[in-house]
Amino acid sequence: MSGKHVSAPRLSPRVVALSRELALLVLVGAVTFTATQYVTVDWGPAPCDDPAVGAVIAGAALVPALLRHRLPVVAVFAAAALFGWYPATGIALAVAAYSVAVRVRQQRRRNVVLVLAALVPVVVGLVGSGYQWKEVFIDFGVSVLVCVVGPVVVQTLLVQREQLISALHEQTRYAGSTARLQERTRIAQEMHDLLGHRLSLISLYAGSLELDATTPRHITDPARLIRGTVRTAMDELRATLGILRQPEPASTQPADTTGTKADVFQLVRQARAGGVQIELVWTGADLSGVASPVRQAVHRIVREGLTNVCRHAPGAQGEVVVEHASDCVRVGVFDSGATTAPVPGTGLGLAGVQERVRLLGGSFDAGPRQTRGFRVTATLPLTATAPVPVSDSPERPEDQLARAGMSAILATGLIGAVAILVVTFNTVMFGYPGETGQLPFETVALGSTRDQVTETTGPDSPLARLAARGVEPARPANVQCSYSYYQEDDNTMIERYCFHRDLLVQKTRFGLPKP
């Protein structure tokens, strides 16, 4: 049977949203775990350079990311507190701050939340570092700019971008509407000039035959009938031309009985008069109290289904089923299959019905039955009183590509923000609160294990290792060295600890030459 509407398979919005959410969570966890090996402070409950602790911290960073949809304020404060203890979780703070900028509509409340969230890690850093004001303000000041202010600025720019795109789409729709109006006016003029002229001539010829006294009666009566039919056709043509000249196609206003049981039965009776063996099965109350858009859709579905049975399944037996449930209306038109050759169709009728059902928030299906024949089914929610706003056209491939590119840029920005934190916290090093005037270099004894040295001096600093190249003293043979650095007045001091079989065999301190 012709007229089957076939659409390309597409992922549901729920699946797409879930995939994006999982990708973001994986990104947050992976970046946080990697950053724990490079961004460390001394006041956390446990050293995060331990892979096991790093995995726990990465899991904790996922909590604000999961809470950001329903509880964005709670998420950003949790992320800020976690960031104060472990700066490696900066990506979680950035994601939570972005969610606050998106979901907290009241501007004053949003600003207060973001300012307090920016102060939380600063306070934690001050207390944890023993009030090392300079280092805290530099490290966490940069962090606030990167993880709080940055996401807010990005969200603001994206909103402006969406507004600009919406304005451009509105201009495009307006231009398209004007072009359609011009084209409909041109078609109306051509129909009036050509078809109207021909119908007028037919009416004139029929009138001449009717008024001619020499014309036999068996010709006069058909002439009168032709003239009346032409007059009716002219009236219908004028009405059609009026619709074409309107700015938008006039919507057919349903009568009070449209879509009711009596109206559907009338459609079935007309189909029976055309020779179709069709039955009506109505379950539930009448639809007289249902909103007119739903009733009009019921009428349209039944009418199109019966038209398809008459056109594409001649000689078939059919059935119209209408079920009025408590929350929806289910409509179905079924046939047993054509007994003679069907008439080919374009499928535009079913496409129009499907669009109407979609606008009302319902579901539509059309296709062959499991045994033989064809079915057209739809479910319409009773709460639909007006069309559901939808886009004028499905998302184009270039729009999907732009969305994917934007997601890639945002992901790159998050990774870049964490990279900035790594450089910042490794450049401005905190001191060692709680020590009695002695630096770790003096307290570490030769023969200590690598774990003992790391516990005292902190993990290896890639930045110090890079800065020591070319200026460090010669290293003993067959050793592995770790590096750290600190600021002494205006000098940058490098400390090198060399191990042989995980035992400290040499420790060296040297300064970097001033530029």
C-alpha positions in Angstrom: 0.0 0.0 0.0 1.3 3.4 -0.9 1.5 6.4 1.4 3.7 4.9 4.0 5.8 7.5 5.8 9.4 6.5 6.3 11.8 8.5 8.3 15.5 8.0 8.9 16.3 6.5 12.3 17.4 9.1 14.8 18.6 8.9 18.4 16.0 10.1 20.9 16.8 13.4 22.7 17.0 11.4 26.0 19.8 9.2 24.6 21.7 12.1 23.3 21.4 14.0 26.6 22.5 10.9 28.5 25.5 10.4 26.2 26.6 14.0 26.7 26.2 13.7 30.5 28.3 10.5 30.6 31.0 12.1 28.4 31.2 15.1 30.7 31.5 12.9 33.8 34.3 10.9 32.2 36.1 14.1 31.4 35.7 15.5 34.9 37.0 12.3 36.5 39.9 11.8 34.1 41.1 15.4 34.2 40.8 15.5 38.0 42.7 12.2 38.5 45.5 13.4 36.2 45.7 16.8 37.9 46.1 15.2 41.4 49.6 14.1 40.3 50.7 17.7 39.6 48.7 20.0 41.8 49.2 19.4 45.6 49.0 21.3 48.8 50.0 20.3 52.3 46.8 20.9 54.2 44.6 18.2 52.6 43.4 15.3 54.7 45.6 13.0 52.6 48.3 13.5 50.0 46.6 13.4 46.6 49.7 12.3 44.7 48.9 8.8 45.9 47.0 7.1 43.0 44.5 5.6 45.4 43.8 8.9 47.0 43.7 10.6 43.6 41.0 8.1 42.5 38.9 9.0 45.6 39.3 12.7 44.9 38.3 12.2 41.3 35.2 10.3 42.5 34.4 13.2 44.9 34.7 15.7 42.0 31.9 13.8 40.3 29.4 14.6 43.1 29.1 18.4 42.2 28.9 17.5 38.6 25.9 15.2 39.3 24.2 17.7 41.6 24.4 20.7 39.2 21.1 20.0 37.4 18.7 19.9 40.4 20.8 21.6 43.1 23.2 24.0 41.3 23.8 26.2 44.4 24.7 23.2 46.6 26.9 21.8 43.8 28.9 25.0 43.5 29.5 25.3 47.3 30.5 21.6 47.5 32.9 22.1 44.6 34.4 25.2 46.1 35.0 23.5 49.5 36.6 20.5 47.7 38.7 22.8 45.6 40.0 24.6 48.7 41.3 21.2 50.0 42.4 19.8 46.7 43.0 22.4 43.9 43.2 19.5 41.4 39.4 19.5 41.4 39.2 22.8 39.5 37.3 21.4 36.6 34.4 20.4 39.0 34.3 24.0 40.3 34.2 25.4 36.7 31.3 23.0 35.7 29.3 23.9 38.8 29.9 27.6 38.3 28.7 27.4 34.8 25.5 25.6 35.9 24.8 28.3 38.4 25.1 30.9 35.7 22.7 28.9 33.5 20.1 27.8 36.0 19.9 30.5 38.7 17.6 33.1 36.9 17.6 35.8 39.5 20.6 37.9 38.8 21.2 39.2 42.3 21.0 35.8 43.9 23.3 34.4 41.2 25.9 37.0 41.8 25.8 36.4 45.6 26.2 32.7 45.2 29.1 33.0 42.8 30.9 35.6 45.0 30.6 33.3 48.1 31.7 30.3 46.1 34.8 32.2 45.0 35.6 33.1 48.7 35.2 29.6 50.0 38.5 28.2 48.6 40.4 31.4 49.6 39.3 31.0 53.2 40.2 27.3 53.2 43.6 28.0 51.6 44.3 30.8 54.2 43.5 28.6 57.2 45.2 25.5 55.7 48.4 27.3 54.7 48.9 29.1 58.0 47.8 32.4 56.6 50.3 32.7 53.8 48.5 35.7 52.3 50.7 36.3 49.3 50.6 32.7 48.0 46.9 32.3 48.7 45.9 35.4 46.9 48.0 34.7 43.9 47.1 31.0 43.5 43.5 31.1 44.5 43.0 34.5 42.8 44.0 33.0 39.5 41.8 30.0 40.3 38.8 32.2 40.9 39.3 33.9 37.5 39.7 30.6 35.7 37.1 28.4 37.5 34.4 30.9 38.4 34.6 34.1 36.4 35.6 32.3 33.2 32.6 30.0 33.0 30.2 32.9 33.8 31.7 34.9 30.9 31.5 31.9 28.6 27.8 31.4 29.5 27.1 35.1 28.9 28.7 34.9 25.5 26.8 31.7 24.6 23.5 33.4 25.6 24.3 36.4 23.4 25.2 34.0 20.6 21.8 32.1 20.9 20.0 35.5 20.9 21.8 36.5 17.7 21.0 33.2 16.0 17.4 33.4 17.0 17.2 36.9 15.6 18.7 35.7 12.3 16.3 32.8 12.2 13.4 35.2 12.8 14.5 37.4 9.9 14.9 34.3 7.7 11.3 33.2 8.6 10.0 36.6 7.9 11.7 36.7 4.5 10.4 33.2 3.7 6.9 34.2 4.8 7.0 37.2 2.5 8.2 35.1 -0.4 5.4 32.6 0.2 2.8 35.3 0.3 4.1 36.7 -3.0 4.1 33.3 -4.6 0.5 32.5 -3.4 -0.7 35.9 -4.7 0.9 35.2 -8.1 -0.8 31.7 -8.2 -4.1 33.2 -7.2 -3.8 35.8 -9.9 -3.0 33.1 -12.5 -5.9 30.9 -11.4 -8.2 33.9 -11.5 -7.1 34.9 -15.0 -7.1 31.5 -16.6 -9.5 29.2 -14.8 -11.9 32.0 -13.9 -12.1 33.1 -17.5 -12.8 29.6 -18.7 -15.5 29.0 -16.2 -17.1 32.3 -17.1 -17.2 31.3 -20.7 -18.8 27.9 -19.8 -21.5 29.7 -17.8 -22.1 32.2 -20.6 -22.6 29.3 -23.2 -24.9 27.4 -20.9 -26.9 30.6 -20.3 -27.3 31.1 -24.0 -28.6 27.6 -24.5 -31.0 28.0 -21.6 -32.5 31.3 -22.9 -32.6 30.3 -26.5 -36.3 29.6 -27.3 -35.4 27.3 -30.1 -33.4 25.0 -27.8 -35.2 21.7 -27.1 -36.1 21.0 -23.4 -33.8 18.0 -23.2 -30.9 20.4 -23.8 -32.2 23.3 -21.7 -32.4 21.3 -18.4 -28.7 20.1 -18.6 -27.7 23.6 -19.6 -29.4 25.0 -16.5 -27.6 22.3 -14.4 -24.2 23.2 -15.9 -24.8 26.9 -15.2 -25.6 26.2 -11.6 -22.6 24.0 -11.2 -20.3 26.6 -12.7 -21.7 29.2 -10.4 -20.9 27.0 -7.4 -17.5 26.3 -8.8 -16.9 30.1 -9.2 -17.9 30.7 -5.6 -15.5 28.0 -4.4 -12.7 29.3 -6.6 -13.2 32.8 -5.1 -13.0 31.3 -1.5 -9.8 29.4 -2.5 -8.2 32.5 -4.0 -9.0 34.4 -0.8 -7.2 31.8 1.3 -4.2 32.0 -1.1 -4.0 35.8 -0.7 -3.9 35.6 3.2 -0.5 36.2 4.9 -0.6 32.6 6.2 -2.9 29.8 5.2 -6.1 30.1 7.1 -6.6 27.4 9.7 -9.9 25.5 9.3 -11.9 26.3 12.4 -13.6 23.2 13.6 -17.3 23.1 14.2 -18.6 22.2 17.7 -19.2 18.6 16.5 -15.9 18.1 14.8 -14.2 15.0 16.1 -17.1 13.8 18.2 -18.8 10.4 17.9 -21.4 11.8 15.5 -18.8 13.4 13.3 -16.7 10.3 13.1 -19.7 8.1 12.4 -20.6 10.5 9.5 -17.2 10.0 8.0 -17.6 6.2 8.3 -21.1 6.4 6.7 -19.7 8.4 3.8 -17.0 5.8 3.3 -19.6 3.1 3.3 -21.6 5.0 0.6 -18.4 4.9 -1.5 -18.4 1.1 -1.4 -15.9 0.5 1.5 -16.8 -2.1 4.1 -15.9 -0.2 7.2 -16.9 -0.5 10.9 -16.7 1.9 13.8 -15.6 0.7 17.3 -15.9 3.5 19.8 -14.8 3.0 23.4 -15.4 5.5 26.2 -17.3 8.7 26.4 -17.9 11.1 23.6 -15.3 13.8 22.8 -17.7 16.7 23.0 -16.0 18.1 26.0 -12.4 17.7 24.7 -10.4 20.7 23.4 -11.1 21.5 19.8 -7.4 21.0 18.6 -7.6 17.4 19.8 -11.0 16.8 18.2 -9.9 18.4 15.0 -6.9 16.0 15.0 -9.2 13.0 15.5 -11.3 14.1 12.6 -8.2 14.6 10.4 -6.7 11.2 11.3 -10.0 9.3 10.6 -10.6 11.1 7.4 -7.1 10.6 6.0 -7.2 6.9 7.1 -10.5 6.3 5.3 -9.2 8.2 2.2 -6.2 5.8 2.2 -8.4 2.8 2.5 -10.6 4.0 -0.4 -7.7 4.9 -2.6 -5.0 2.3 -1.8 -7.0 -0.7 -0.6 -10.1 -1.0 -2.9 -12.3 -3.9 -1.9 -10.7 -4.2 1.5 -12.5 -4.5 4.8 -11.7 -1.8 7.4 -12.2 -0.7 10.9 -12.1 2.6 12.7 -11.2 2.4 16.4 -11.5 5.4 18.8 -10.7 4.9 22.5 -11.4 7.8 24.9 -9.2 7.1 27.9 -8.7 9.1 31.1 -5.6 10.9 29.8 -5.6 10.5 26.1 -7.5 9.6 22.9 -6.3 6.6 20.8 -7.3 6.6 17.2 -6.7 3.8 14.6 -7.8 3.0 11.1 -7.1 -0.5 9.9 -7.7 -2.4 6.7 -7.3 -6.0 5.5 -5.4 -5.1 2.3 -6.2 -4.4 -1.3 -8.0 -7.0 -3.4 -7.3 -5.0 -6.6 -4.5 -2.9 -7.8 -4.1 0.2 -5.5 -3.7 3.7 -6.7 -0.2 5.1 -6.1 0.0 7.9 -3.6 2.5 10.6 -2.6 2.5 10.1 1.2 1.9 13.8 1.8 -1.4 13.1 3.5 0.1 10.9 6.2 3.0 13.3 6.6 0.5 16.1 7.3 -1.3 14.1 9.8 1.9 13.1 11.6 2.9 16.8 11.8 -0.4 17.7 13.3 -0.1 14.9 15.9 3.4 16.0 16.7 2.4 19.6 17.3 -0.1 18.4 19.9 2.5 16.4 21.7 1.2 13.0 20.6 2.6 9.9 18.9 1.8 8.7 15.4 2.6 5.5 13.5 1.7 4.2 10.1 2.8 1.1 8.3 1.9 -2.4 7.2 0.2 -4.7 9.7 1.8 -8.0 10.8 -0.5 -10.1 8.8 -2.0 -8.2 5.9 -3.2 -4.7 5.3 -2.2 -1.3 6.6 -2.7 0.6 9.8 -2.7 4.3 10.9 -2.6 4.8 14.6 -2.2 7.9 16.9 -2.3 8.8 20.5 -3.3 12.3 21.5 -3.0 13.7 25.0 -6.1 15.3 26.4 -4.1 18.1 27.9 -3.0 19.5 24.5 -5.1 22.7 24.0 -2.7 24.4 21.7 0.1 23.3 19.4 3.4 22.5 21.1 6.1 25.0 19.9 8.6 23.3 17.7 11.2 24.4 15.3 10.2 25.1 11.7 12.5 22.4 10.5 14.6 19.6 11.9 18.1 20.3 13.0 20.3 20.5 10.0 23.6 18.7 9.6 25.5 21.9 9.8 23.7 22.8 13.1 24.7 19.4 14.5 28.3 20.0 13.4 28.3 23.5 15.0 26.9 22.0 18.3 29.6 19.3 18.3 32.3 21.9 17.6 31.0 24.0 20.5 31.1 21.0 22.8 34.7 20.3 21.8 35.7 23.9 22.4 34.1 23.9 25.9 35.8 20.6 26.8 39.2 22.1 25.6 38.5 25.2 27.7 38.0 23.0 30.8 41.2 21.2 30.2 43.0 24.4 29.6 41.7 25.9 32.8 43.1 22.9 34.8 46.4 23.3 32.9 46.5 27.0 34.1 46.0 25.8 37.7 48.8 23.3 37.4 51.2 26.0 36.2 50.0 28.5 38.8 50.2 26.2 41.8 53.6 24.9 40.7 55.0 28.4 40.2 53.9 30.0 43.4 54.8 27.4 46.0 53.4 27.4 49.5 55.7 27.1 52.5 55.6 24.4 55.1 53.5 25.6 58.1 54.2 23.9 61.4 57.9 23.5 60.9 60.2 25.1 63.5 62.3 27.3 61.3 63.9 24.4 59.4 63.1 23.8 55.7 62.6 20.2 54.5 66.0 20.2 52.9 67.7 20.4 56.3 65.4 17.9 57.9 65.8 15.1 55.3 68.7 12.8 56.1 70.7 10.8 53.6 69.7 7.2 53.5 66.0 8.1 53.8 63.6 6.2 51.5 61.9 7.8 48.6 58.5 7.7 50.3 60.0 9.4 53.4 61.5 12.2 51.3 58.3 12.7 49.3 56.3 12.9 52.5 58.5 15.7 53.7 59.3 17.6 50.5 56.3 16.9 48.4 56.1 15.3 45.0 58.5 15.8 42.1 57.9 19.2 40.4 58.0 19.0 36.6 58.4 22.8 36.5 61.5 22.7 38.8 62.9 19.8 36.8 62.6 21.8 33.6 64.1 24.9 35.1 67.1 23.0 36.4 68.2 21.8 33.0 71.6 23.3 32.0 72.2 24.9 35.4 72.2 22.0 37.9 75.4 20.4 39.1 76.4 17.1 37.6 74.4 14.1 38.9 75.9 10.9 40.2 75.7 7.9 38.0 72.8 5.4 38.2 70.4 7.6 40.2 66.9 9.0 39.8 66.2 12.5 41.0 63.2 14.5 42.0 63.0 18.3 42.2 61.3 21.0 44.1 61.7 24.7 44.4 60.9 27.7 46.6 61.3 31.5 46.6 64.0 33.0 48.9 63.8 36.8 48.7 64.1 37.5 45.0 65.9 34.2 44.2 64.4 30.9 43.0 66.0 28.0 44.8 66.0 24.5 43.4 66.3 21.4 45.6 67.4 18.1 44.0 67.1 14.7 45.7 68.8 11.8 44.0 68.0 8.2 44.9 69.7 4.9 44.3 67.5 1.9 44.8 64.9 4.2 46.4 67.4 5.4 49.0 68.5 9.1 49.2 72.2 9.3 48.2 72.5 13.0 47.4 70.7 16.2 48.1 71.6 19.4 46.3 70.4 23.0 46.6 71.2 25.6 44.0 69.8 28.9 42.8 68.6 29.8 39.3 70.5 32.6 37.6 68.6 35.9 37.5 67.6 37.0 34.0 
